[in-house]
C-alpha cells in the first residue's frame, strides 16, 4: 500500500505538467510485474463484502484487476506516461479468465499500456493486465481510460475511434458508452439498453467511493468527496466503475462457468443513489439503471456451452 500511496502522490504532483492530446505522444514500453504472491485473506474478504461476493469459491473475476492496480498506477504516474492521471475516467473493461483461479494460488501480475486512441472527448488509453500461476496465464483484462480534453482533426471535426484493423467501432464516452473494445473491433453490448427486467434494487451510500477506495486502493478524487469531484466536472462523488461491474458479476452465478465479461460505462453513478440491477433470463446480459431509468452500465457475459446464469 505504501508504493500505491507514493504513486498517487506522484500522480497528483505530475498531472498538472502533463498535456493530454499531444500529437507526438507515445506510451512507455515498460511491462511492470509483481512477483507471484498469495492473496491476502483479509483484504479479499473486505472486497467480497463491499461487492457482494460469497466468501467461498473461486477468486472474484474482478479481483486480479484490484491486485494489479498498484502496478497500473505506478505506470500511469511515471514520467513517460503521456496522460495526467488525475481525472481519468474508466470507460470500458473486458475480462477473460482462462480458468477459475483460487484464493490460495500465488498470482504473478503484469501490466502494460497497450495503445492510445483519439476519442471525440479526448484521448483514451488501453491498459492490459495479465495474471499467471506458475507461468500459466489464468486471467487477463483490457481496460479503457479516458483523459478528457478538446480533440479535433485538422478540419475541426471530432475524430472517429478506430480499432487496430482499421475499422470504425461504435463510439463511446464515459457518459454514454455504446460499445466495449474486444480483441479486434469493439463488440456491441446489449442493443436494447434499458429494456432488461429488473432483478434487484440497491441503495448506494454517499461514502461508497471512499469505502471502495479503501478496499481497492483506487482513491481517484472523483470518487471521494463532492468537492474533489467538482474539480473534474462532476456535481457529486461518483461510484467506481469497477465496483458497479463487480456488484453485477456477484449476481451472475458461478464464476467458473464464465469465459469472458465485457462492460461499458454509460453514465456516472452520482452518490448517494438508488440503482436497479437488471438482467435477462440467462444472466448473460446485464445492466445497471438509475432511479429514473438512466442506464449507467451495460455488459455481457459469455459462458461455457450449455451453462446459464441464475435465471
C-alpha positions in Angstrom: 0.0 0.0 0.0 2.9 2.3 0.6 4.0 2.1 -3.0 0.4 2.8 -4.1 0.3 5.9 -1.9 3.5 7.1 -3.3 2.2 6.6 -6.9 -1.0 8.6 -6.1 1.1 11.4 -4.6 3.4 11.4 -7.6 0.3 11.5 -9.9 -1.1 14.5 -8.0 2.2 16.3 -8.4 2.9 15.5 -12.1 -0.6 15.7 -13.6 -0.6 19.5 -13.9 2.5 19.3 -16.0 1.2 16.7 -18.5 -0.8 17.8 -21.5 -3.1 15.2 -23.0 -3.7 15.2 -26.7 -0.1 15.9 -27.9 0.2 14.5 -31.5 3.7 13.1 -30.7 2.6 11.3 -27.5 3.8 7.7 -27.1 3.3 5.1 -24.4 6.0 3.7 -22.2 7.2 0.3 -23.3 7.5 -1.0 -19.7 5.9 -4.2 -18.6 5.6 -3.9 -14.8 5.4 -7.2 -12.9 4.5 -8.2 -9.3 6.2 -11.5 -8.4 3.9 -14.4 -7.5 2.3 -13.9 -4.2 -0.6 -15.4 -2.3 -3.8 -13.5 -2.0 -4.2 -11.9 1.5 -7.4 -13.3 3.0 -8.3 -10.1 5.0 -8.4 -7.6 2.1 -10.1 -10.3 -0.1 -12.8 -10.7 2.5 -13.3 -7.0 2.7 -13.5 -6.7 -1.0 -16.0 -9.5 -1.2 -18.3 -7.9 1.4 -18.4 -4.5 -0.3 -19.0 -6.0 -3.7 -21.5 -8.8 -2.6 -19.4 -11.8 -3.5 -19.7 -15.1 -1.5 -17.0 -15.9 1.0 -16.1 -19.2 -0.6 -15.5 -20.3 -4.2 -13.1 -19.1 -6.9 -11.4 -15.7 -6.8 -13.9 -13.0 -7.9 -13.4 -12.3 -11.6 -12.6 -8.6 -10.9 -10.2 -9.1 -8.1 -7.0 -9.5 -10.2 -7.7 -6.1 -11.5 -7.7 -4.8 -8.0 -4.5 -6.6 -7.1 -2.8 -5.2 -10.2 -4.0 -1.6 -9.5 -0.7 -0.5 -7.8 1.2 -1.6 -10.9 -1.3 0.2 -13.1 -0.9 3.4 -11.0 2.9 3.2 -11.0 2.9 3.0 -14.8 0.3 5.8 -15.2 2.1 8.1 -12.9 5.5 7.6 -14.3 7.3 10.4 -16.1 7.0 8.8 -19.5 3.2 8.2 -19.3 1.6 10.9 -21.5 -1.7 11.5 -19.8 -2.4 13.2 -16.5 -3.7 10.5 -14.1 -6.0 12.9 -12.1 -9.5 12.9 -13.6 -9.0 9.8 -15.8 -12.4 8.1 -16.3 -12.8 4.4 -16.7 -14.8 3.8 -19.9 -14.9 0.1 -20.5 -13.4 -3.3 -19.5 -13.0 -6.7 -21.0 -12.1 -9.6 -18.7 -11.1 -13.1 -20.0 -10.5 -15.8 -17.4 -8.6 -18.7 -18.9 -9.7 -20.8 -15.9 -11.0 -20.2 -12.4 -8.3 -19.0 -10.0 -8.5 -19.7 -6.3 -7.5 -17.5 -3.4 -4.7 -19.9 -2.3 -2.8 -19.7 -5.6 0.1 -17.3 -5.8 -0.6 -14.9 -8.7 2.1 -13.2 -10.7 0.7 -9.9 -12.2 1.9 -8.0 -15.2 0.6 -4.6 -16.5 1.4 -2.7 -19.6 0.0 0.2 -21.6 -1.3 -1.1 -24.9 -2.4 1.8 -27.1 -3.5 5.4 -27.3 -6.7 6.1 -29.2 -8.2 9.5 -30.2 -11.6 9.9 -28.7 -14.2 12.6 -29.5 -14.0 13.7 -25.9 -10.2 13.5 -25.5 -7.7 10.6 -25.6 -8.3 7.1 -24.4 -5.5 4.7 -23.2 -5.9 0.9 -23.2 -4.3 -0.8 -20.2 -3.7 -4.6 -20.3 -3.3 -6.8 -17.3 -2.3 -10.5 -17.0 -2.3 -12.9 -14.1 -0.3 -16.1 -14.1 0.1 -19.1 -11.8 3.4 -21.0 -12.2 3.8 -19.4 -15.6 0.3 -20.3 -16.8 -1.9 -17.5 -18.0 -5.1 -17.8 -15.9 -6.7 -14.3 -16.3 -6.3 -11.3 -18.5 -8.1 -8.0 -19.0 -8.1 -4.8 -21.1 -9.5 -1.5 -19.8 -10.1 1.9 -21.4 -9.4 5.1 -19.5 -10.4 8.5 -20.9 -8.5 11.7 -20.4 -11.0 14.4 -21.3 -9.8 17.4 -23.4 -10.6 19.2 -26.6 -9.9 16.9 -29.5 -10.2 17.8 -33.1 -8.9 16.8 -36.5 -7.4 19.4 -38.9 -10.9 20.1 -40.4 -12.3 20.9 -36.9 -14.4 17.7 -36.6 -14.2 15.1 -33.9 -12.2 12.1 -35.0 -13.5 8.6 -35.1 -12.1 6.0 -32.7 -10.5 3.2 -34.9 -9.6 -0.3 -33.9 -6.2 -1.8 -34.8 -7.6 -3.4 -38.0 -8.8 0.0 -39.3 -12.5 -0.5 -38.8 -14.6 2.2 -37.1 -16.3 1.0 -34.0 -19.3 2.3 -32.2 -18.2 5.5 -30.3 -18.1 5.5 -26.6 -17.9 8.2 -23.9 -17.9 7.8 -20.1 -21.4 9.3 -20.0 -22.9 7.4 -23.0 -20.7 4.4 -23.9 -22.3 2.3 -26.6 -19.6 -0.3 -27.0 -16.7 -2.0 -25.4 -13.5 -3.0 -27.0 -12.8 -6.6 -27.9 -9.6 -8.2 -29.3 -10.3 -6.5 -32.6 -13.3 -4.3 -33.3 -15.4 -3.0 -30.5 -18.0 -5.5 -29.6 -21.6 -4.2 -29.2 -23.2 -4.6 -25.8 -27.0 -5.3 -25.4 -28.8 -3.1 -28.0 -32.0 -2.7 -26.1 -30.4 -1.0 -23.1 -33.0 -0.1 -20.5 -35.2 -3.0 -21.5 -33.9 -5.8 -19.4 -36.1 -7.0 -16.5 -35.2 -5.7 -13.0 -33.7 -8.3 -10.6 -32.7 -6.3 -7.6 -32.5 -2.7 -6.2 -29.5 -1.4 -4.4 -29.2 1.8 -2.3 -25.7 3.2 -2.5 -24.5 5.4 0.4 -22.7 8.7 -0.1 -19.4 7.2 1.2 -19.4 4.2 -1.1 -16.5 5.7 -3.1 -14.4 6.2 0.0 -15.2 2.7 1.3 -14.4 1.0 -2.0 -11.3 3.2 -2.4 -10.0 2.0 0.9 -10.5 -1.7 -0.1 -9.3 -1.3 -3.7 -6.7 1.4 -3.4 -8.3 3.5 -6.1 -8.6 6.9 -4.5 -9.2 8.9 -7.6 -10.6 12.3 -6.3 -13.8 11.9 -8.5 -14.9 9.1 -6.2 -14.1 10.5 -2.7 -15.9 13.8 -1.9 -18.3 16.2 -3.7 -15.7 18.9 -3.5 -12.9 16.9 -5.2 -15.4 15.5 -7.7 -16.4 19.1 -8.7 -12.8 19.9 -9.6 -13.2 17.4 -12.5 -16.7 18.4 -13.6 -18.9 16.1 -11.6 -21.6 17.6 -9.2 -21.1 14.9 -6.6 -18.7 12.0 -6.0 -19.3 9.1 -8.4 -19.2 5.3 -7.7 -16.2 3.4 -9.1 -17.0 1.7 -12.4 -15.2 -1.4 -11.2 -17.5 -1.5 -8.2 -20.5 -1.5 -10.4 -19.1 -4.3 -12.6 -18.1 -6.3 -9.6 -21.5 -5.9 -7.9 -23.3 -7.0 -11.1 -21.0 -10.0 -11.5 -21.7 -11.0 -7.9 -25.2 -11.7 -9.1 -24.2 -13.6 -12.2 -23.9 -17.1 -10.8 -21.0 -19.5 -10.8 -17.8 -17.6 -11.9 -16.1 -20.8 -13.0 -18.6 -21.0 -15.9 -17.7 -17.5 -17.3 -15.4 -17.3 -20.2 -15.5 -13.6 -20.8 -17.0 -10.4 -19.5 -17.5 -7.1 -21.4 -18.8 -4.0 -19.8 -19.2 -0.4 -20.9 -19.8 2.6 -18.6 -22.6 4.8 -19.9 -23.2 7.3 -17.2 -21.6 8.1 -13.9 -23.5 7.0 -10.7 -23.7 10.1 -8.6 -23.6 9.2 -4.8 -25.8 8.6 -2.9 -28.1 6.8 -5.3 -30.6 4.0 -5.7 -29.9 1.8 -8.7 -31.6 -1.2 -10.3 -29.7 -4.3 -11.4 -31.4 -5.8 -14.5 -30.5 -9.0 -16.4 -32.0 -11.3 -19.0 -33.3 -14.8 -18.1 -29.9 -16.4 -18.7 -27.9 -13.8 -16.7 -25.7 -13.2 -19.7 -26.8 -9.7 -20.5 -27.0 -7.2 -17.6 -27.2 -3.5 -16.9 -27.4 -1.0 -14.0 -30.1 1.6 -14.1 -30.7 4.8 -12.1 -34.0 5.7 -10.3 -35.3 7.4 -13.5 -34.3 4.6 -15.8 -31.0 6.1 -16.8 -28.6 3.4 -17.9 -25.2 3.6 -16.0 -23.6 0.3 -17.1 -24.2 -2.3 -19.8 -22.5 -5.7 -20.0 -22.4 -9.2 -21.4 -21.2 -12.5 -20.0 -20.1 -15.4 -22.2 -20.2 -18.8 -20.5 -19.3 -22.4 -21.2 -21.6 -24.1 -23.7 -24.8 -25.3 -22.0 -24.2 -23.3 -18.8 -26.5 -20.4 -17.9 -26.6 -17.9 -15.1 -29.0 -17.8 -12.1 -32.0 -17.0 -14.4 
